[in-house]
Amino acid sequence: MKPRLLILSDLYGGDNPEWIQQYIDLLEFKFEIQYYDTLKLASIDSVNLSESDIHAQFLNGGIDKAVETLLNLEKGKVLVLGFSIG
């Protein structure tokens, strides 16, 4: 059985960013991979927000919310690969 690897997006998130797929392609032979959009984990609606606005939302409770959500979704032992705010 392969170890489970969680890949967390950067602060821009996205359902399936092209650059994330490159990591999945390189790592899927060794890991069972689950990708998470950090914006969704933090319940941040980024429509019409600047990078600094998104960053501020993460710093003002969004990170805590994302961690709480992730802990509720993932109960077992996992490895985590995060980018930027992820």
Phi and psi in degrees as GROMACS dihedral restraints (atoms count N, CA, C in turn):
[ dihedral_restraints ]
;  ai    aj    ak    al  type     phi  dphi    fc
    3     4     5     6     1   -76.6    20    10
    4     5     6     7     1   146.2    20    10
    6     7     8     9     1   -66.0    20    10
    7     8     9    10     1   151.6    20    10
    9    10    11    12     1   -90.1    20    10
   10    11    12    13     1   130.0    20    10
   12    13    14    15     1  -119.9    20    10
   13    14    15    16     1   124.4    20    10
   15    16    17    18     1   -97.5    20    10
   16    17    18    19     1   129.9    20    10
   18    19    20    21     1  -109.5    20    10
   19    20    21    22     1   121.5    20    10
   21    22    23    24     1  -104.5    20    10
   22    23    24    25     1   134.1    20    10
   24    25    26    27     1   -66.4    20    10
   25    26    27    28     1   172.4    20    10
   27    28    29    30     1   -80.1    20    10
   28    29    30    31     1  -171.2    20    10
   30    31    32    33     1   -71.8    20    10
   31    32    33    34     1    -7.9    20    10
   33    34    35    36     1   -87.4    20    10
   34    35    36    37     1   -17.7    20    10
   36    37    38    39     1    61.2    20    10
   37    38    39    40     1  -143.8    20    10
   39    40    41    42     1   116.0    20    10
   40    41    42    43     1   149.3    20    10
   42    43    44    45     1   -68.0    20    10
   43    44    45    46     1   -40.8    20    10
   45    46    47    48     1  -158.0    20    10
   46    47    48    49     1    69.4    20    10
   48    49    50    51     1   -59.0    20    10
   49    50    51    52     1   142.7    20    10
   51    52    53    54     1   -57.8    20    10
   52    53    54    55     1   -39.9    20    10
   54    55    56    57     1   -66.8    20    10
   55    56    57    58     1   -29.8    20    10
   57    58    59    60     1   -66.7    20    10
   58    59    60    61     1   -38.3    20    10
   60    61    62    63     1   -59.9    20    10
   61    62    63    64     1   -32.1    20    10
   63    64    65    66     1   -63.2    20    10
   64    65    66    67     1   -40.1    20    10
   66    67    68    69     1   -67.0    20    10
   67    68    69    70     1   -42.8    20    10
   69    70    71    72     1   -60.3    20    10
   70    71    72    73     1   -46.0    20    10
   72    73    74    75     1   -59.0    20    10
   73    74    75    76     1   -37.6    20    10
   75    76    77    78     1   -76.7    20    10
   76    77    78    79     1   -29.0    20    10
   78    79    80    81     1  -106.9    20    10
   79    80    81    82     1   -14.1    20    10
   81    82    83    84     1   -66.6    20    10
   82    83    84    85     1   -20.3    20    10
   84    85    86    87     1   -72.4    20    10
   85    86    87    88     1   -20.4    20    10
   87    88    89    90     1  -109.9    20    10
   88    89    90    91     1   -20.1    20    10
   90    91    92    93     1  -133.7    20    10
   91    92    93    94     1   153.2    20    10
   93    94    95    96     1   -86.7    20    10
   94    95    96    97     1   118.1    20    10
   96    97    98    99     1  -108.0    20    10
   97    98    99   100     1   136.9    20    10
   99   100   101   102     1  -127.0    20    10
  100   101   102   103     1   125.3    20    10
  102   103   104   105     1   -97.8    20    10
  103   104   105   106     1   138.9    20    10
  105   106   107   108     1  -128.3    20    10
  106   107   108   109     1   136.0    20    10
  108   109   110   111     1   -84.9    20    10
  109   110   111   112     1   115.8    20    10
  111   112   113   114     1   -65.0    20    10
  112   113   114   115     1   -28.9    20    10
  114   115   116   117     1   -62.5    20    10
  115   116   117   118     1   -41.7    20    10
  117   118   119   120     1   -69.3    20    10
  118   119   120   121     1   -41.2    20    10
  120   121   122   123     1   -59.2    20    10
  121   122   123   124     1   -36.5    20    10
  123   124   125   126     1   -90.1    20    10
  124   125   126   127     1    -2.0    20    10
  126   127   128   129     1    56.5    20    10
  127   128   129   130     1    45.4    20    10
  129   130   131   132     1  -105.1    20    10
  130   131   132   133     1   123.2    20    10
  132   133   134   135     1   -91.3    20    10
  133   134   135   136     1   109.1    20    10
  135   136   137   138     1   -91.0    20    10
  136   137   138   139     1     3.6    20    10
  138   139   140   141     1   -60.5    20    10
  139   140   141   142     1   127.6    20    10
  141   142   143   144     1    64.2    20    10
  142   143   144   145     1    21.7    20    10
  144   145   146   147     1  -106.1    20    10
  145   146   147   148     1   144.2    20    10
  147   148   149   150     1   -80.2    20    10
  148   149   150   151     1   168.1    20    10
  150   151   152   153     1   -57.4    20    10
  151   152   153   154     1   -42.6    20    10
  153   154   155   156     1   -67.4    20    10
  154   155   156   157     1   -33.2    20    10
  156   157   158   159     1   -67.1    20    10
  157   158   159   160     1   -42.5    20    10
  159   160   161   162     1   -63.7    20    10
  160   161   162   163     1   -46.0    20    10
  162   163   164   165     1   -58.8    20    10
  163   164   165   166     1   -44.4    20    10
  165   166   167   168     1   -61.3    20    10
  166   167   168   169     1   -39.2    20    10
  168   169   170   171     1   -65.6    20    10
  169   170   171   172     1   -37.6    20    10
  171   172   173   174     1   -63.4    20    10
  172   173   174   175     1   -43.5    20    10
  174   175   176   177     1   -71.4    20    10
  175   176   177   178     1   -24.6    20    10
  177   178   179   180     1  -101.2    20    10
  178   179   180   181     1    49.5    20    10
  180   181   182   183     1   110.9    20    10
  181   182   183   184     1   -18.5    20    10
  183   184   185   186     1   -66.3    20    10
  184   185   186   187     1   -38.9    20    10
  186   187   188   189     1   -64.4    20    10
  187   188   189   190     1   -45.4    20    10
  189   190   191   192     1   -60.5    20    10
  190   191   192   193     1   -42.0    20    10
  192   193   194   195     1   -64.3    20    10
  193   194   195   196     1   -42.7    20    10
  195   196   197   198     1   -63.2    20    10
  196   197   198   199     1   -43.1    20    10
  198   199   200   201     1   -63.7    20    10
  199   200   201   202     1   -45.3    20    10
  201   202   203   204     1   -59.5    20    10
  202   203   204   205     1   -45.8    20    10
  204   205   206   207     1   -62.2    20    10
  205   206   207   208     1   -45.3    20    10
  207   208   209   210     1   -63.1    20    10
  208   209   210   211     1   -41.7    20    10
  210   211   212   213     1   -64.6    20    10
  211   212   213   214     1   -31.6    20    10
  213   214   215   216     1   -73.6    20    10
  214   215   216   217     1   -30.2    20    10
  216   217   218   219     1   -82.7    20    10
  217   218   219   220     1   -33.5    20    10
  219   220   221   222     1  -116.6    20    10
  220   221   222   223     1   108.8    20    10
  222   223   224   225     1   -98.8    20    10
  223   224   225   226     1   -20.7    20    10
  225   226   227   228     1   -95.6    20    10
  226   227   228   229     1  -177.1    20    10
  228   229   230   231     1   -74.5    20    10
  229   230   231   232     1   130.9    20    10
  231   232   233   234     1  -141.1    20    10
  232   233   234   235     1   160.6    20    10
  234   235   236   237     1  -103.6    20    10
  235   236   237   238     1   149.3    20    10
  237   238   239   240     1  -128.5    20    10
  238   239   240   241     1   133.4    20    10
  240   241   242   243     1  -121.5    20    10
  241   242   243   244     1   113.0    20    10
  243   244   245   246     1  -119.5    20    10
  244   245   246   247     1   156.0    20    10
  246   247   248   249     1  -126.5    20    10
  247   248   249   250     1   135.9    20    10
  249   250   251   252     1    53.3    20    10
  250   251   252   253     1  -115.7    20    10
  252   253   254   255     1   -70.9    20    10
  253   254   255   256     1   -22.4    20    10
